[in-house]
Amino acid sequence: MTAPVFSNHGCRLNAYETKAMEELATGAGLRDAVVVNTCAVTAEAVRKARQDIRRLRRTHPDAQLIVTGCAAQTDPDSFAAMDEVDVVVGNTEKMNTATWAGLAGDFGTEPVQVDDIMSVTETAGHLIDGMDGRARAYVQVQNGCDHRCTFCIIPYGRGNSRSVPAGVIVDQIKRLVGRGFNEVVLTGVDLTSWGADLPGEPKLGDLVMRILRLIPDLPRLRISSIDSIEVDDALMQAIATEPRLMPHLHLSLQHGDDLILKRMKRRHLRDDAIAFSQEARKLRPDMTFGADIIAGFPTESPEAFENSLKLVKDCDLTWLHVFPYSPRPGTPAARMPQLDGPTIKDRAARLRAAGTKQVARHLRDQIGKTHHILMENPHMGRTEQFTEVTFASPQPEGQIVTAKITAHTENRLQA
C-alpha cells in the first residue's frame, strides 16, 4: 500500500488546499490513490486537468483516482463520465475529514460527492505546516466571491464570499511563526472582501494591522491578489507605515479599457487602477505590482487592446499574468461576439512581451541595491518585491539573508 499522489492545478489557494488535503488524507489512512485538484479559470486549464487525469491513470493503473477542485465542482458529471475517474469530490467536501475517511474505507463510495456550493456559509480553517519548503506559509483567510464578472466561472466553483474570523487567523499565524516560518501570505478568492460577512464588517486592512500588532515576531507578511478598487484606508495605512508588510501587490485589473471593463462587469475604471498604483507607490516607493490581464475579451477592438497595453506602463506593472480569453459555458461573456483565435493569441503575446520588458527594467534597477532575501532553498530566495535571487554559495534555507545585488539574468537577480 502506497501513500496517495496529489496533482495540483491553478491558483495558490488550490495549492494551499492540496496541502491541506494531503494532511487530511494521510490522517484518514488513504492509500493507493491519486488525487487531482482541478482549476476552471480557463478552458485550457480544464483541458490540462483532463490530460493530467489520463496521464496519471496510465502511470497508476490500479489506484483509486479522485478528482476535485473548481472544474470538478462546476461540471462534475463530465469528469465522472471519464473512464479514468473513480470518484468526483466537490470543493466543500474535499475539506471535510469525513470525506477522506470514507475514501480510505469503502472503495464503493458514492462516485459523485458534490453538493450545492452556494449553500455553504462558512470557511473552515485548516491548519497546515506551510508551503514552499520551510520558508513561506500560506494562510487562507477567505473563500468564494459575491461578484459576477461576466467572464468568470469561479464563483460557481467556490460559492459566495465567506471569511475566516480574525482570531482564528491570528492563532494560525502564531502557530506557523512558532514552527519557524519567516513569511506568511494571506490568500483567498476575493481577498479584499474579507470581513464583509463577519460581525462589525471589518476590512482587510484591519486584519493586516491586527496581525502585525499581535504577532510582533512575524518578520514578513505578504498579501496575494487583491481588487484595488476595494482597498480600504487601513490597508493603505499599512502600506505606508508597516515595513513588515511586503511591498508587492498582485492586482486583479483584467483590462485597461473602460468599455471592456464595463462589459466585464468590473467595479473599477482605467483611471481608478492608475490612481491606486500611483498612490501606493507614493506611500511605498519600493512597491512593485503584478497584475492579471485578459487578452482578446469579446468585442475588444484594436484601440481597446492598446489601452490594456498602455496600462502596463501607466500602472508600472512588473509581473504580468496574461490570460488569453476563452469562453466559459454559463457565463455572459460566452454569449458575446467572440474574437478569432489567432487575434487573441497575438494580443496575449504582445502583452507578455510588454511584461518581459518591464521585468528586465525592474531587474536592471536592482543592481547595486541591498535586499533582505528569504531563502527558499540553499541557492535561491526572493526579495521583498518577490523577485528571485540566486546565490553561488549556499545560504541557510528558510532564513532571511541580507545581500547586495550584483547582476541579473533574463528573469532573476544574482547576489
Buried (B, 14 or more C-beta within 10 A) or exposed (E): EEEBBBBBBBBBBBBBBBBBBBBBBBEBEBBBBBBBBBBBBBBEBBEBBBEBBEEBBEEBEEBBBBBBBBBBBBBBEBBBEBEBBBBBBBBBBBBBEEBBBBBBEEEEBEEBBBEEBEEBEEBBBBEBEBBBEBBBBBBBBBBBBEBEBBBBBBBBBBBBBBBBBBEBBBBBBBBBBEEEBBBBBBBBBBBBBBBBBBEEEBBBBBBBBBBBEBBEEBBBBBBBBBBBBBBBEBBBBBBEEBEBBBBBBBBBBBBBBBBBBEBBBBEBBBEBBBBBBEBBBEBBEEBBBBBBBBBBBBEBEEEBBBBBBBBBEBBBBBBBBBBBBBBBEEBBBBEBEBBEEEBBBBBBEBBBBBBEEBBEEBBEEBEEEEBBBBBBBEBBBBBBBBBBBBBEEEBEBBBBBEBEBEEBEEEBBBB
